[in-house]
């Protein structure tokens, strides 16, 4: 049972690390003038929306799979 918990923790850390890396890429593009501040804000909101949306989707999937 501990092995499954450890696997879940690794996945959660990988997802969190990817989120931080994507935010760093957006900040890098903003700092070097590749994108405007408005475009960076839009990218931040879209990134957060995707993470929340897919998180809800995964949560619902796990809930439904436990019902069957």
N, CA, C and O atoms as a GROMACS GRO file, in nm:
protein
  272
    1UNK      N    1   0.083  -0.119   0.000
    1UNK     CA    2   0.000   0.000   0.000
    1UNK      C    3   0.087   0.126   0.000
    1UNK      O    4   0.051   0.226  -0.062
    2UNK      N    5   0.200   0.122   0.067
    2UNK     CA    6   0.288   0.238   0.072
    2UNK      C    7   0.346   0.269  -0.066
    2UNK      O    8   0.376   0.384  -0.096
    3UNK      N    9   0.360   0.166  -0.147
    3UNK     CA   10   0.415   0.186  -0.280
    3UNK      C   11   0.322   0.271  -0.366
    3UNK      O   12   0.368   0.358  -0.440
    4UNK      N   13   0.191   0.249  -0.356
    4UNK     CA   14   0.093   0.327  -0.432
    4UNK      C   15   0.093   0.472  -0.384
    4UNK      O   16   0.085   0.564  -0.466
    5UNK      N   17   0.104   0.494  -0.254
    5UNK     CA   18   0.107   0.629  -0.200
    5UNK      C   19   0.232   0.702  -0.247
    5UNK      O   20   0.227   0.821  -0.279
    6UNK      N   21   0.344   0.632  -0.250
    6UNK     CA   22   0.469   0.691  -0.296
    6UNK      C   23   0.459   0.729  -0.444
    6UNK      O   24   0.510   0.833  -0.486
    7UNK      N   25   0.393   0.645  -0.524
    7UNK     CA   26   0.376   0.674  -0.666
    7UNK      C   27   0.289   0.798  -0.684
    7UNK      O   28   0.318   0.883  -0.769
    8UNK      N   29   0.182   0.810  -0.605
    8UNK     CA   30   0.095   0.926  -0.613
    8UNK      C   31   0.168   1.054  -0.575
    8UNK      O   32   0.147   1.160  -0.635
    9UNK      N   33   0.254   1.044  -0.476
    9UNK     CA   34   0.332   1.160  -0.432
    9UNK      C   35   0.428   1.204  -0.543
    9UNK      O   36   0.446   1.324  -0.566
   10UNK      N   37   0.491   1.109  -0.609
   10UNK     CA   38   0.582   1.142  -0.719
   10UNK      C   39   0.509   1.209  -0.834
   10UNK      O   40   0.560   1.304  -0.893
   11UNK      N   41   0.390   1.162  -0.865
   11UNK     CA   42   0.311   1.223  -0.973
   11UNK      C   43   0.270   1.365  -0.934
   11UNK      O   44   0.277   1.456  -1.016
   12UNK      N   45   0.228   1.384  -0.809
   12UNK     CA   46   0.189   1.517  -0.762
   12UNK      C   47   0.307   1.613  -0.767
   12UNK      O   48   0.291   1.729  -0.806
   13UNK      N   49   0.424   1.568  -0.728
   13UNK     CA   50   0.543   1.653  -0.732
   13UNK      C   51   0.582   1.686  -0.876
   13UNK      O   52   0.626   1.798  -0.905
   14UNK      N   53   0.568   1.590  -0.966
   14UNK     CA   54   0.601   1.614  -1.107
   14UNK      C   55   0.505   1.716  -1.167
   14UNK      O   56   0.547   1.803  -1.243
   15UNK      N   57   0.377   1.706  -1.135
   15UNK     CA   58   0.278   1.801  -1.186
   15UNK      C   59   0.307   1.942  -1.132
   15UNK      O   60   0.301   2.040  -1.206
   16UNK      N   61   0.338   1.951  -1.003
   16UNK     CA   62   0.369   2.080  -0.943
   16UNK      C   63   0.496   2.140  -1.003
   16UNK      O   64   0.503   2.260  -1.027
   17UNK      N   65   0.596   2.056  -1.027
   17UNK     CA   66   0.721   2.105  -1.087
   17UNK      C   67   0.697   2.154  -1.229
   17UNK      O   68   0.753   2.256  -1.269
   18UNK      N   69   0.614   2.083  -1.305
   18UNK     CA   70   0.584   2.126  -1.441
   18UNK      C   71   0.509   2.259  -1.441
   18UNK      O   72   0.534   2.344  -1.526
   19UNK      N   73   0.419   2.277  -1.345
   19UNK     CA   74   0.346   2.404  -1.333
   19UNK      C   75   0.443   2.518  -1.307
   19UNK      O   76   0.432   2.625  -1.369
   20UNK      N   77   0.538   2.497  -1.217
   20UNK     CA   78   0.636   2.602  -1.185
   20UNK      C   79   0.726   2.630  -1.306
   20UNK      O   80   0.758   2.746  -1.333
   21UNK      N   81   0.765   2.527  -1.378
   21UNK     CA   82   0.849   2.546  -1.497
   21UNK      C   83   0.774   2.626  -1.603
   21UNK      O   84   0.832   2.715  -1.666
   22UNK      N   85   0.648   2.595  -1.625
   22UNK     CA   86   0.570   2.669  -1.724
   22UNK      C   87   0.553   2.816  -1.684
   22UNK      O   88   0.556   2.904  -1.770
   23UNK      N   89   0.535   2.842  -1.555
   23UNK     CA   90   0.527   2.980  -1.509
   23UNK      C   91   0.661   3.051  -1.531
   23UNK      O   92   0.664   3.167  -1.570
   24UNK      N   93   0.771   2.981  -1.506
   24UNK     CA   94   0.903   3.039  -1.528
   24UNK      C   95   0.925   3.071  -1.676
   24UNK      O   96   0.985   3.174  -1.709
   25UNK      N   97   0.878   2.985  -1.765
   25UNK     CA   98   0.891   3.011  -1.909
   25UNK      C   99   0.812   3.136  -1.948
   25UNK      O  100   0.859   3.218  -2.026
   26UNK      N  101   0.691   3.149  -1.894
   26UNK     CA  102   0.610   3.268  -1.925
   26UNK      C  103   0.680   3.394  -1.873
   26UNK      O  104   0.683   3.495  -1.942
   27UNK      N  105   0.735   3.387  -1.752
   27UNK     CA  106   0.806   3.503  -1.697
   27UNK      C  107   0.931   3.536  -1.779
   27UNK      O  108   0.964   3.653  -1.798
   28UNK      N  109   1.000   3.433  -1.826
   28UNK     CA  110   1.118   3.454  -1.911
   28UNK      C  111   1.079   3.526  -2.040
   28UNK      O  112   1.144   3.622  -2.081
   29UNK      N  113   0.972   3.479  -2.103
   29UNK     CA  114   0.926   3.543  -2.227
   29UNK      C  115   0.882   3.687  -2.201
   29UNK      O  116   0.905   3.775  -2.285
   30UNK      N  117   0.820   3.712  -2.087
   30UNK     CA  118   0.779   3.847  -2.052
   30UNK      C  119   0.899   3.936  -2.026
   30UNK      O  120   0.901   4.052  -2.070
   31UNK      N  121   0.999   3.885  -1.956
   31UNK     CA  122   1.117   3.965  -1.922
   31UNK      C  123   1.195   4.006  -2.046
   31UNK      O  124   1.251   4.116  -2.050
   32UNK      N  125   1.200   3.920  -2.147
   32UNK     CA  126   1.276   3.952  -2.268
   32UNK      C  127   1.191   4.018  -2.376
   32UNK      O  128   1.238   4.036  -2.488
   33UNK      N  129   1.069   4.053  -2.343
   33UNK     CA  130   0.987   4.131  -2.434
   33UNK      C  131   0.928   4.052  -2.550
   33UNK      O  132   0.881   4.111  -2.647
   34UNK      N  133   0.930   3.922  -2.542
   34UNK     CA  134   0.873   3.840  -2.648
   34UNK      C  135   0.721   3.851  -2.646
   34UNK      O  136   0.657   3.851  -2.751
   35UNK      N  137   0.664   3.858  -2.525
   35UNK     CA  138   0.519   3.873  -2.510
   35UNK      C  139   0.489   3.998  -2.428
   35UNK      O  140   0.574   4.045  -2.352
   36UNK      N  141   0.369   4.050  -2.444
   36UNK     CA  142   0.328   4.168  -2.368
   36UNK      C  143   0.276   4.126  -2.231
   36UNK      O  144   0.246   4.008  -2.210
   37UNK      N  145   0.265   4.221  -2.137
   37UNK     CA  146   0.211   4.187  -2.005
   37UNK      C  147   0.067   4.131  -2.011
   37UNK      O  148   0.031   4.044  -1.934
   38UNK      N  149  -0.012   4.183  -2.104
   38UNK     CA  150  -0.148   4.133  -2.118
   38UNK      C  151  -0.148   3.988  -2.167
   38UNK      O  152  -0.228   3.906  -2.122
   39UNK      N  153  -0.059   3.957  -2.260
   39UNK     CA  154  -0.050   3.821  -2.311
   39UNK      C  155   0.001   3.728  -2.200
   39UNK      O  156  -0.044   3.614  -2.190
   40UNK      N  157   0.094   3.774  -2.120
   40UNK     CA  158   0.144   3.692  -2.009
   40UNK      C  159   0.033   3.664  -1.908
   40UNK      O  160   0.022   3.551  -1.859
   41UNK      N  161  -0.048   3.764  -1.878
   41UNK     CA  162  -0.158   3.744  -1.785
   41UNK      C  163  -0.259   3.644  -1.842
   41UNK      O  164  -0.309   3.558  -1.769
   42UNK      N  165  -0.287   3.655  -1.969
   42UNK     CA  166  -0.377   3.560  -2.034
   42UNK      C  167  -0.320   3.419  -2.029
   42UNK      O  168  -0.394   3.323  -2.007
   43UNK      N  169  -0.190   3.405  -2.048
   43UNK     CA  170  -0.126   3.274  -2.041
   43UNK      C  171  -0.131   3.218  -1.899
   43UNK      O  172  -0.152   3.098  -1.881
   44UNK      N  173  -0.112   3.303  -1.798
   44UNK     CA  174  -0.121   3.259  -1.659
   44UNK      C  175  -0.261   3.208  -1.627
   44UNK      O  176  -0.278   3.102  -1.566
   45UNK      N  177  -0.362   3.284  -1.669
   45UNK     CA  178  -0.501   3.245  -1.641
   45UNK      C  179  -0.535   3.116  -1.715
   45UNK      O  180  -0.601   3.029  -1.659
   46UNK      N  181  -0.490   3.103  -1.840
   46UNK     CA  182  -0.518   2.981  -1.916
   46UNK      C  183  -0.448   2.861  -1.854
   46UNK      O  184  -0.506   2.753  -1.846
   47UNK      N  185  -0.326   2.878  -1.809
   47UNK     CA  186  -0.252   2.769  -1.746
   47UNK      C  187  -0.321   2.725  -1.618
   47UNK      O  188  -0.337   2.605  -1.593
   48UNK      N  189  -0.361   2.821  -1.536
   48UNK     CA  190  -0.431   2.788  -1.412
   48UNK      C  191  -0.564   2.719  -1.443
   48UNK      O  192  -0.601   2.622  -1.376
   49UNK      N  193  -0.636   2.769  -1.541
   49UNK     CA  194  -0.763   2.709  -1.579
   49UNK      C  195  -0.748   2.566  -1.628
   49UNK      O  196  -0.830   2.480  -1.596
   50UNK      N  197  -0.643   2.541  -1.704
   50UNK     CA  198  -0.620   2.404  -1.752
   50UNK      C  199  -0.587   2.311  -1.636
   50UNK      O  200  -0.637   2.198  -1.632
   51UNK      N  201  -0.504   2.356  -1.544
   51UNK     CA  202  -0.468   2.270  -1.431
   51UNK      C  203  -0.590   2.242  -1.342
   51UNK      O  204  -0.610   2.129  -1.298
   52UNK      N  205  -0.671   2.345  -1.316
   52UNK     CA  206  -0.791   2.325  -1.234
   52UNK      C  207  -0.890   2.236  -1.308
   52UNK      O  208  -0.947   2.144  -1.250
   53UNK      N  209  -0.911   2.263  -1.436
   53UNK     CA  210  -1.006   2.185  -1.514
   53UNK      C  211  -0.968   2.038  -1.523
   53UNK      O  212  -1.052   1.951  -1.502
   54UNK      N  213  -0.843   2.010  -1.554
   54UNK     CA  214  -0.801   1.871  -1.562
   54UNK      C  215  -0.798   1.806  -1.424
   54UNK      O  216  -0.821   1.686  -1.412
   55UNK      N  217  -0.771   1.884  -1.320
   55UNK     CA  218  -0.776   1.830  -1.185
   55UNK      C  219  -0.916   1.786  -1.148
   55UNK      O  220  -0.935   1.680  -1.088
   56UNK      N  221  -1.016   1.868  -1.182
   56UNK     CA  222  -1.155   1.830  -1.157
   56UNK      C  223  -1.191   1.707  -1.239
   56UNK      O  224  -1.257   1.616  -1.189
   57UNK      N  225  -1.149   1.704  -1.363
   57UNK     CA  226  -1.178   1.590  -1.450
   57UNK      C  227  -1.119   1.461  -1.394
   57UNK      O  228  -1.186   1.358  -1.393
   58UNK      N  229  -0.996   1.466  -1.347
   58UNK     CA  230  -0.932   1.348  -1.288
   58UNK      C  231  -1.002   1.309  -1.158
   58UNK      O  232  -1.022   1.190  -1.132
   59UNK      N  233  -1.039   1.408  -1.078
   59UNK     CA  234  -1.110   1.378  -0.953
   59UNK      C  235  -1.244   1.310  -0.978
   59UNK      O  236  -1.279   1.215  -0.909
   60UNK      N  237  -1.319   1.359  -1.076
   60UNK     CA  238  -1.448   1.298  -1.109
   60UNK      C  239  -1.427   1.157  -1.163
   60UNK      O  240  -1.503   1.066  -1.130
   61UNK      N  241  -1.326   1.138  -1.246
   61UNK     CA  242  -1.297   1.005  -1.300
   61UNK      C  243  -1.266   0.906  -1.188
   61UNK      O  244  -1.314   0.792  -1.190
   62UNK      N  245  -1.185   0.949  -1.092
   62UNK     CA  246  -1.150   0.860  -0.981
   62UNK      C  247  -1.270   0.830  -0.895
   62UNK      O  248  -1.286   0.718  -0.846
   63UNK      N  249  -1.357   0.929  -0.875
   63UNK     CA  250  -1.478   0.908  -0.797
   63UNK      C  251  -1.571   0.809  -0.866
   63UNK      O  252  -1.625   0.719  -0.802
   64UNK      N  253  -1.590   0.825  -0.996
   64UNK     CA  254  -1.679   0.737  -1.070
   64UNK      C  255  -1.621   0.595  -1.075
   64UNK      O  256  -1.696   0.497  -1.066
   65UNK      N  257  -1.490   0.583  -1.089
   65UNK     CA  258  -1.431   0.449  -1.094
   65UNK      C  259  -1.447   0.375  -0.961
   65UNK      O  260  -1.452   0.252  -0.960
   66UNK      N  261  -1.455   0.447  -0.850
   66UNK     CA  262  -1.476   0.382  -0.720
   66UNK      C  263  -1.621   0.338  -0.703
   66UNK      O  264  -1.649   0.248  -0.623
   67UNK      N  265  -1.714   0.400  -0.775
   67UNK     CA  266  -1.855   0.364  -0.763
   67UNK      C  267  -1.886   0.230  -0.828
   67UNK      O  268  -1.977   0.159  -0.785
   68UNK      N  269  -1.812   0.196  -0.932
   68UNK     CA  270  -1.845   0.074  -1.007
   68UNK      C  271  -1.802  -0.050  -0.938
   68UNK      O  272  -1.823  -0.160  -0.989
   0.00000   0.00000   0.00000
